[in-house]
């Protein structure tokens, strides 16, 4: 009975406009049957006693069977309208579980009743939570006298862990403990991301119970649970500062104690769980199942918000009800003919059927195979492009996945952008994200992924410009070296030419003197003419040998110079030089250490800017 009630409660029609044809069909049946019982013209040509006999045999018996047309028509119209009471999720490459971590960053978190202090231990626990969240999206909100978003909902837990290191009380514009503002900020993040349900985990040491309970109940009305991880001890400890400890207006040292009772009441108001920090993972193991149990519910609700559920058409089952009614309308011998037609068909190959084959369609089977990790089988089984694309994405065939994500929806373009980004086509991925934002402009995931792709494109362009610059510098250096070599070669040739000209000039002067002597003494000229040719040949040989010797000496000097230069480049530094370099390095490091190390500076400026932009700033009296 409960099943039938649930069916009629969830009953919908996929094609409701088809129901308008039902009264038209019923009217036509009524009109035909009404006219069928009237005088059909036989009375004009037949005798009354013969007419009565004809009507008994022809029409009287068939009128009862014609009533079957009424249920047949009604069932047929309902089947065409597509009755549905079940839903099948469509594939969306997007983690559906959502968790917002709300961290207390007030000065009371610096108390060292647990070592090293409450804030550092809270960071350790958050890192453990991030390590356990292999799936799902996570956001981080910090609060003191006001609340600020560190990271929106994202599945990049490494970025959250990196930002967590810079969290400290001094980055907050105003001190206090406004948990209610932080819870409202968490609700805004979930709603902006399109989630209709989610979980909030508060990590802190105390609350303003009245305001916090109101905020937690408001979140619960929106199907958002609030759990609490309490940090600290009931005894508490002073808050250390550079001048000593934090004091109140009366000059007394402030000792913030863990407000266990108030935090438990807050968790109860938010329908969540409460755990106090422990030295092992028992606290996280107790809190995390709350997120796991809500995973399937969160997934279904999120799909409703994004129109990612598909109604299952139950119309074919109604067609089965028509078969016995049609059988009753068959005339005698028609069933035999049907049996002969079907029975004499050529045998076809038979396949084994499983229970799922009878009740699940191809896409439902593919979804089940994906859940079991059978990615290749799911790709072969799926019929729709969405499920095929999902299977292709899971088996890292990003090119095919990007081609199949083409339904024109915001999720389709978003998934296509993810596939293109994974395949390295960043520019095409950016265009897909832009098309998704044209349909759904405020989608946080799409905006975040688009920003990541834009940064990757900028980095690629910077790397390319740097490579081009290095290549240009290498080319210029090679050109300069070539010019120097050409210049050196020209100088060597000019020097050789000058030496050769000087030697020729000396030879000409010597020859002139000899000719003059020979002119003065003709007989001596005749006697020496016979041996002149031999003496000139020996002199030329001497000159050639002298030139070769000088060139060899120049080459040897150049080789020695190059060797000296190489030796100067490869020579090891002396101990004095090493000590001097070490002193210079230490001086540079000391200078760098003077620069203040402020990893949270960017967050501080961001939070101060957002705080100053508010028209109505929150009021908070406590400074810890």
ROBA-454859 format. One record per residue (C-alpha): x, y, z; residue in one letter. Coordinates in steps of 0.2 Angstrom, whole numbers. Example, Ala and Ser with C-alpha at 12.3 -4.5 7.8 and 13.67 -1.06 7.14 Angstrom:
<rs>
R      c1      c2      c3   sefi
R      62     -22      39      A
R      68      -5      36      S
</rs>
This chain:
<rs>
R      c1      c2      c3   sefi
R       0       0       0      X
R      14      12       4      X
R      22       8     -13      X
R       6      12     -22      X
R       5      28     -12      X
R      23      33     -16      X
R      20      29     -35      X
R       4      41     -36      X
R      13      54     -25      X
R      28      55     -37      X
R      18      52     -53      X
R      23      64     -67      X
R      20      64     -86      X
R      35      67     -98      X
R      23      72    -112      X
R       8      79    -103      X
R       2      88    -118      X
R      -3      71    -125      X
R     -17      69    -112      X
R     -27      83    -121      X
R     -30      70    -135      X
R     -39      58    -122      X
R     -56      67    -122      X
R     -55      69    -141      X
R     -52      50    -143      X
R     -66      45    -131      X
R     -78      57    -140      X
R     -74      49    -157      X
R     -77      31    -149      X
R     -93      37    -142      X
R     -99      45    -158      X
R     -94      29    -168      X
R    -103      17    -156      X
R    -118      28    -155      X
R    -120      29    -174      X
R    -117      10    -176      X
R    -133       6    -166      X
R    -144      17    -177      X
R    -153      13    -193      X
R    -140      10    -206      X
R    -152      10    -222      X
R    -156      -8    -223      X
R    -174      -5    -217      X
R    -178       4    -233      X
R    -174     -12    -244      X
R    -177     -26    -232      X
R    -193     -33    -224      X
R    -194     -30    -205      X
R    -194     -48    -200      X
R    -178     -51    -211      X
R    -170     -35    -205      X
R    -172     -41    -187      X
R    -163     -57    -191      X
R    -149     -48    -200      X
R    -145     -37    -185      X
R    -145     -52    -173      X
R    -132     -61    -183      X
R    -120     -46    -188      X
R    -121     -32    -175      X
R    -129     -38    -160      X
R    -114     -50    -155      X
R    -100     -38    -159      X
R    -107     -23    -150      X
R    -101     -31    -133      X
R     -83     -33    -139      X
R     -82     -15    -145      X
R     -82     -10    -127      X
R     -64     -16    -126      X
R     -59      -1    -137      X
R     -63      11    -122      X
R     -49       4    -110      X
R     -37       1    -125      X
R     -39      19    -130      X
R     -37      26    -112      X
R     -21      15    -109      X
R     -14      19    -126      X
R     -15      38    -122      X
R      -8      36    -105      X
R       7      26    -112      X
R      10      40    -125      X
R      10      53    -112      X
R      25      45    -103      X
R      20      41     -85      X
R      35      42     -73      X
R      38      41     -55      X
R      57      37     -55      X
R      72      47     -59      X
R      89      43     -66      X
R     104      55     -64      X
R     112      61     -79      X
R     131      61     -79      X
R     140      77     -74      X
R     159      77     -71      X
R     157      87     -55      X
R     159      82     -37      X
R     142      83     -28      X
R     146      83     -10      X
R     150      99      -2      X
R     158     104      15      X
R     162     121      21      X
R     175     122      35      X
R     173     137      46      X
R     189     141      56      X
R     190     152      72      X
R     205     164      70      X
R     202     174      85      X
R     216     178      97      X
R     209     165     109      X
R     215     152      97      X
R     233     156     102      X
R     231     149     119      X
R     243     135     122      X
R     233     124     133      X
R     236     111     119      X
R     253     112     111      X
R     259     121     101      X
R     243     131     102      X
R     225     129      98      X
R     226     137      80      X
R     240     125      75      X
R     232     110      81      X
R     216     115      72      X
R     226     117      56      X
R     233      99      58      X
R     215      92      60      X
R     209     102      45      X
R     224      95      35      X
R     219      77      40      X
R     201      81      34      X
R     207      87      18      X
R     218      71      16      X
R     202      60      19      X
R     191      70       7      X
R     196      61      -9      X
R     180      66     -18      X
R     168      81     -15      X
R     171     100     -15      X
R     177     109       0      X
R     178     128       5      X
R     187     137      19      X
R     180     152      29      X
R     189     160      43      X
R     181     172      56      X
R     185     183      71      X
R     175     199      73      X
R     169     196      55      X
R     170     182      42      X
R     179     180      26      X
R     181     167      12      X
R     198     160      10      X
R     194     148      -4      X
R     177     145     -12      X
R     170     127     -15      X
R     183     117     -24      X
R     190     100     -26      X
R     208     106     -26      X
R     212     102      -7      X
R     230     106     -10      X
R     227     124     -13      X
R     216     125       3      X
R     231     116      13      X
R     243     129       5      X
R     232     144      10      X
R     229     136      28      X
R     248     139      32      X
R     246     158      31      X
R     230     159      42      X
R     234     169      58      X
R     224     181      69      X
R     234     196      63      X
R     227     195      46      X
R     209     198      53      X
R     203     216      52      X
R     193     215      68      X
R     194     203      83      X
R     180     194      91      X
R     170     178      89      X
R     155     181      77      X
R     151     163      72      X
R     134     168      66      X
R     142     178      52      X
R     153     164      47      X
R     138     152      46      X
R     129     164      35      X
R     144     165      24      X
R     145     146      22      X
R     127     146      17      X
R     130     159       4      X
R     144     149      -3      X
R     133     133      -5      X
R     119     142     -13      X
R     130     151     -25      X
R     137     135     -30      X
R     120     128     -34      X
R     119     116     -19      X
R     103     114     -10      X
R     110     104       4      X
R     127     103      12      X
R     138     102      28      X
R     147     115      38      X
R     161     110      50      X
R     164     123      64      X
R     182     122      71      X
R     184     133      86      X
R     184     136     105      X
R     169     146     109      X
R     153     154     102      X
R     140     168     106      X
R     127     155     108      X
R     111     165     105      X
R     116     172      88      X
R     125     156      83      X
R     110     145      87      X
R      99     156      76      X
R     111     155      62      X
R     112     136      64      X
R      93     134      63      X
R      92     144      48      X
R     105     133      39      X
R      95     118      45      X
R      79     125      37      X
R      89     125      21      X
R      95     107      23      X
R     112     112      29      X
R     119     103      44      X
R     132     111      56      X
R     144     100      65      X
R     157     106      78      X
R     175     101      82      X
R     180     109      99      X
R     198     115     101      X
R     206     117     118      X
R     203     112     136      X
R     191     116     150      X
R     205     123     160      X
R     211     135     147      X
R     227     145     146      X
R     232     163     144      X
R     235     171     127      X
R     253     175     124      X
R     259     191     116      X
R     275     200     113      X
R     272     211     129      X
R     266     196     140      X
R     248     191     140      X
R     231     198     134      X
R     222     207     147      X
R     204     214     148      X
R     199     232     152      X
R     201     229     170      X
R     219     224     168      X
R     216     205     172      X
R     224     192     162      X
R     212     183     150      X
R     211     164     151      X
R     199     158     138      X
R     191     141     142      X
R     184     129     130      X
R     165     132     130      X
R     160     113     128      X
R     142     116     133      X
R     139     130     121      X
R     147     121     107      X
R     137     105     110      X
R     121     115     110      X
R     126     123      93      X
R     129     106      85      X
R     112     100      92      X
R     104     115      84      X
R     112     112      68      X
R     107      93      68      X
R     126      89      67      X
R     139      80      77      X
R     150      86      91      X
R     168      80      95      X
R     182      87     105      X
R     200      87      98      X
R     210      71     102      X
R     227      65      99      X
R     222      52      86      X
R     210      52      72      X
R     195      47      82      X
R     187      64      82      X
R     189      65      63      X
R     182      48      60      X
R     167      52      70      X
R     164      69      61      X
R     167      63      43      X
R     153      50      42      X
R     141      64      43      X
R     148      70      26      X
R     148      52      19      X
R     130      48      24      X
R     124      64      16      X
R     134      61       0      X
R     120      52     -10      X
R     106      64      -4      X
R     117      79      -8      X
R     120      72     -25      X
R     102      70     -29      X
R      97      87     -23      X
R     111      96     -32      X
R     106      87     -48      X
R      88      94     -45      X
R      95     111     -44      X
R     105     109     -61      X
R      91     100     -70      X
R     103      85     -71      X
R      90      71     -67      X
R      80      62     -81      X
R      63      54     -78      X
R      61      36     -82      X
R      47      33     -95      X
R      36      19     -88      X
R      24      20    -104      X
R      31       4    -111      X
R      25      -6     -96      X
R       7       0    -100      X
R       9      -7    -117      X
R      10     -24    -110      X
R      -8     -22    -103      X
R     -14     -19    -120      X
R      -8     -36    -127      X
R     -22     -47    -119      X
R     -35     -34    -124      X
R     -29     -35    -142      X
R     -29     -54    -141      X
R     -48     -53    -137      X
R     -51     -43    -152      X
R     -43     -56    -164      X
R     -54     -66    -175      X
R     -54     -84    -175      X
R     -38     -91    -184      X
R     -28     -75    -182      X
R     -18     -81    -167      X
R     -13     -97    -177      X
R      -7     -86    -192      X
R       3     -75    -179      X
R      11     -91    -172      X
R      16     -97    -189      X
R      23     -80    -194      X
R      33     -79    -178      X
R      38     -98    -177      X
R      44    -100    -194      X
R      57     -85    -193      X
R      75     -89    -196      X
R      84     -93    -179      X
R      94     -79    -173      X
R     109     -79    -161      X
R     104     -80    -143      X
R     112     -71    -129      X
R     111     -75    -110      X
R     100     -62    -101      X
R     104     -57     -83      X
R      91     -49     -71      X
R      98     -32     -74      X
R      95     -34     -93      X
R      77     -36     -90      X
R      75     -20     -79      X
R      89      -8     -84      X
R      92       1    -100      X
R     109       4    -108      X
R     113      20     -99      X
R     108      13     -82      X
R     119      -2     -85      X
R     133      10     -89      X
R     130      20     -74      X
R     131       4     -63      X
R     147      -1     -72      X
R     155      16     -69      X
R     151      14     -50      X
R     160      -3     -51      X
R     175       5     -60      X
R     172      -4     -76      X
R     176      11     -87      X
R     179       2    -104      X
R     163      -9    -102      X
R     153       7     -97      X
R     159      16    -113      X
R     154       1    -124      X
R     137      -1    -115      X
R     131      17    -115      X
R     120      24    -128      X
R     118      42    -124      X
R     133      54    -128      X
R     133      60    -110      X
R     136      43    -103      X
R     149      39    -116      X
R     158      55    -113      X
R     158      52     -94      X
R     166      35     -97      X
R     178      42    -109      X
R     183      55     -96      X
R     185      42     -83      X
R     197      32     -94      X
R     207      48     -98      X
R     202      48    -116      X
R     199      67    -115      X
R     199      70    -134      X
R     184      59    -136      X
R     176      65    -120      X
R     177      83    -127      X
R     169      78    -143      X
R     154      69    -134      X
R     150      83    -122      X
R     140      93    -135      X
R     123      94    -128      X
R     123     113    -128      X
R     119     115    -109      X
R     130     124     -96      X
R     135     107     -89      X
R     140     101    -106      X
R     151     116    -110      X
R     158     115     -92      X
R     163      96     -94      X
R     169      99    -112      X
R     181     113    -105      X
R     187     101     -92      X
R     191      88    -105      X
R     200     100    -116      X
R     210     107    -102      X
R     215      89     -97      X
R     221      86    -115      X
R     231     102    -115      X
R     220     112    -127      X
R     219     127    -115      X
R     213     140    -128      X
R     198     128    -133      X
R     195     125    -115      X
R     193     143    -111      X
R     181     145    -125      X
R     170     131    -118      X
R     170     139    -101      X
R     165     156    -109      X
R     150     147    -117      X
R     145     139    -101      X
R     146     156     -92      X
R     134     163    -105      X
R     121     151    -100      X
R     125     151     -81      X
R     135     166     -77      X
R     137     164     -58      X
R     144     146     -58      X
R     158     146     -46      X
R     166     130     -52      X
R     166     137     -70      X
R     173     153     -65      X
R     187     145     -55      X
R     192     133     -68      X
R     192     147     -81      X
R     204     157     -70      X
R     216     142     -68      X
R     216     140     -87      X
R     219     158     -90      X
R     234     158     -78      X
R     241     142     -87      X
R     240     151    -104      X
R     249     166     -97      X
R     262     155     -90      X
R     264     146    -107      X
R     266     163    -115      X
R     279     169    -103      X
R     289     153    -105      X
R     288     155    -124      X
R     294     173    -123      X
R     308     168    -111      X
R     314     155    -123      X
R     313     167    -138      X
R     323     179    -128      X
R     336     166    -124      X
R     338     161    -142      X
R     340     179    -147      X
R     353     181    -135      X
R     362     166    -140      X
R     361     171    -158      X
R     368     188    -154      X
R     383     181    -144      X
R     387     169    -159      X
R     386     184    -171      X
R     398     194    -160      X
R     410     179    -158      X
R     410     177    -177      X
R     413     196    -180      X
R     428     195    -168      X
R     435     180    -177      X
R     433     188    -194      X
R     442     204    -187      X
R     456     194    -180      X
R     458     185    -196      X
R     459     201    -206      X
R     472     208    -194      X
R     483     193    -196      X
R     482     194    -215      X
R     486     212    -215      X
R     501     209    -204      X
R     507     195    -215      X
R     506     206    -230      X
R     516     220    -222      X
R     530     208    -217      X
R     530     201    -235      X
R     531     219    -242      X
R     546     223    -231      X
R     555     208    -236      X
R     553     211    -255      X
R     559     229    -252      X
R     575     223    -244      X
R     578     211    -258      X
R     576     225    -271      X
R     588     236    -262      X
R     601     222    -261      X
R     599     218    -279      X
R     601     236    -284      X
R     618     236    -275      X
R     624     220    -283      X
R     619     227    -300      X
R     629     243    -297      X
R     644     233    -292      X
R     642     223    -308      X
R     641     238    -319      X
R     657     245    -312      X
R     666     228    -315      X
R     660     220    -332      X
R     672     206    -330      X
R     666     202    -313      X
R     648     203    -319      X
R     652     190    -332      X
R     660     178    -320      X
R     646     179    -307      X
R     632     178    -320      X
R     635     160    -321      X
R     632     157    -302      X
R     618     170    -300      X
R     603     159    -303      X
R     609     146    -290      X
R     612     160    -276      X
R     594     168    -279      X
R     586     151    -277      X
R     594     148    -260      X
R     590     165    -254      X
R     571     163    -259      X
R     571     146    -249      X
R     578     155    -234      X
R     565     169    -235      X
R     551     156    -236      X
R     558     146    -222      X
R     559     162    -212      X
R     541     167    -216      X
R     535     149    -211      X
R     545     150    -195      X
R     537     167    -190      X
R     519     161    -194      X
R     522     145    -184      X
R     528     156    -169      X
R     513     167    -171      X
R     501     152    -171      X
R     510     145    -156      X
R     508     162    -146      X
R     490     162    -151      X
R     488     144    -144      X
R     497     148    -128      X
R     486     163    -126      X
R     470     153    -128      X
R     477     140    -116      X
R     480     154    -103      X
R     462     160    -105      X
R     455     143    -103      X
R     466     140     -88      X
R     460     156     -80      X
R     442     151     -83      X
R     445     134     -76      X
R     456     138     -61      X
R     450     134     -44      X
R     447     148     -32      X
R     460     150     -18      X
R     454     148       0      X
R     455     167       2      X
R     444     169     -13      X
R     432     156      -6      X
R     431     164      11      X
R     427     181       2      X
R     413     173      -8      X
R     406     165       8      X
R     406     182      17      X
R     397     190       2      X
R     384     176       2      X
R     381     177      20      X
R     379     196      19      X
R     366     194       5      X
R     357     181      16      X
R     357     193      31      X
R     350     207      20      X
R     337     196      13      X
R     332     191      31      X
R     329     209      35      X
R     314     208      23      X
R     299     204      34      X
R     292     186      31      X
R     273     189      29      X
R     265     175      20      X
R     248     181      25      X
R     250     199      18      X
R     239     196       3      X
R     225     188      13      X
R     226     203      26      X
R     225     216      12      X
R     210     206       4      X
R     201     205      21      X
R     204     223      26      X
R     198     229       9      X
R     182     218      10      X
R     179     224      28      X
R     181     242      23      X
R     169     240       9      X
R     155     235      21      X
R     142     249      25      X
R     137     241      41      X
R     151     233      50      X
R     148     220      64      X
R     149     226      82      X
R     160     216      93      X
R     166     221     111      X
R     178     207     115      X
R     196     208     108      X
R     200     189     109      X
</rs>
